[in-house]
Amino acid sequence: MNTSLLPYAFAYKHHFFEQSLIVLADCFEWMTRVPEASIHAIVTDPPYGVKEYDFDQLEKRANGNGGLWRIPPSFDGHERSPLPRFTALTETDLARIEDYFIAWAKSALRILRPGGHIFLASNALLSQMVFTAITHAGFEYRGQVIRLVRTLRGGDRPKNAEQEFTNVCTMPRSCHEPWGIFRKPLPNGMKISDCLREFGTGGLRRKPDGNPFEDVIESKRTPQAERKVADHPSLKPQSLLRQLVYASLPLGEGVVVDPFMGSGSTIAACEAIGYTSIGIERYEEYYLLAQKAIPALARLATKETQMSLSLI
Ligand SMILES: C[S@@+](CC[C@H](N)C(=O)[O-])C[C@H]1O[C@@H](n2cnc3c(N)ncnc32)[C@H](O)[C@@H]1O
């Protein structure tokens, strides 16, 4: 147990692993309690439509009742999990998402050390708006990581007119997932080398072979072995997350936070590579799932991680 994380548990229900802490809390509330400039990096996969993880929407998903969750068309006899339907968002929803991310990023800006990075999962439909919102809160935009992955989103023929317009798709089939990279500005006039010395932040960690971290990562859908231990609708693969968290601490030291932890895949990735981390989740069912899933996910060896990080 890493006792240096004890002050971040406050009075919330929490659980310790070897290097990490998970907390059952609303991250907005938790962040107001965290001391200013104490966190080195944030790696997270937020609730993208904001509404899809509201308790009423999760209930609709569990009952197979639709709402913002839809079942992708089945064409090969396999049962598919519901996906959030971002195209169902109205103008008002979109404005709400923008306000939400500005407010969230302002809190993140306060708790991060100068030069601290955020890696933020996104999708092709909403990334432009959300990334702009994060910069409105005061972050520098530092590009994006493109996770090459084929999802089942997009590429459909016009609804109820599939036979009439066989050669049309309403939007591209998504083959990538953009992750925004943001940095808290360095103090005026400070050089990156000084920021690294003073705060342990400011840059990204190179790969173990000395090559720079790259912004395209070949990936696959989350493997079945990982889904088995962490049945969360937005589970991200260990092979990807281990590379992202590795890069997020330039000196390999400090604290990584995932404020939208879900089943704990980011925290498991940190545990797997020996990083210190804190995960926050407000939905008790997922918090309890994370408690079980983190050690199991962390133990999984992935071929891609072995090749790219040579750590396990
Ligand atoms: C997109 S999922 C992340 C899933 C994660 N990538 C995984 O692999 O399990 C977002 C998570 O954030 C949680 N969440 C939503 N709003 C929250 C808040 N205000 N504070 C903490 N957690 C929140 C949701 O319950 C959901 O589990």
The ligand as an ORCA input file, in Angstrom:
! r2SCAN-3c Opt
* xyz 0 1
  C     -16.554      6.172    -20.366
  S     -16.606      5.423    -18.815
  C     -14.936      4.995    -18.476
  C     -14.695      3.510    -18.557
  C     -13.240      3.120    -18.434
  N     -12.516      3.540    -19.611
  C     -13.047      1.604    -18.289
  O     -12.187      1.073    -19.017
  O     -13.723      0.975    -17.495
  C     -16.885      6.806    -17.775
  C     -17.118      6.450    -16.306
  O     -17.210      7.664    -15.549
  C     -18.187      7.510    -14.529
  N     -18.625      8.863    -14.163
  C     -19.495      9.675    -14.827
  N     -19.572     10.869    -14.216
  C     -18.739     10.819    -13.146
  C     -18.373     11.753    -12.134
  N     -18.906     12.975    -12.097
  N     -17.457     11.393    -11.206
  C     -16.901     10.147    -11.225
  N     -17.225      9.205    -12.154
  C     -18.120      9.549    -13.100
  C     -19.262      6.635    -15.173
  O     -20.049      5.966    -14.190
  C     -18.414      5.686    -16.028
  O     -18.118      4.490    -15.338
*
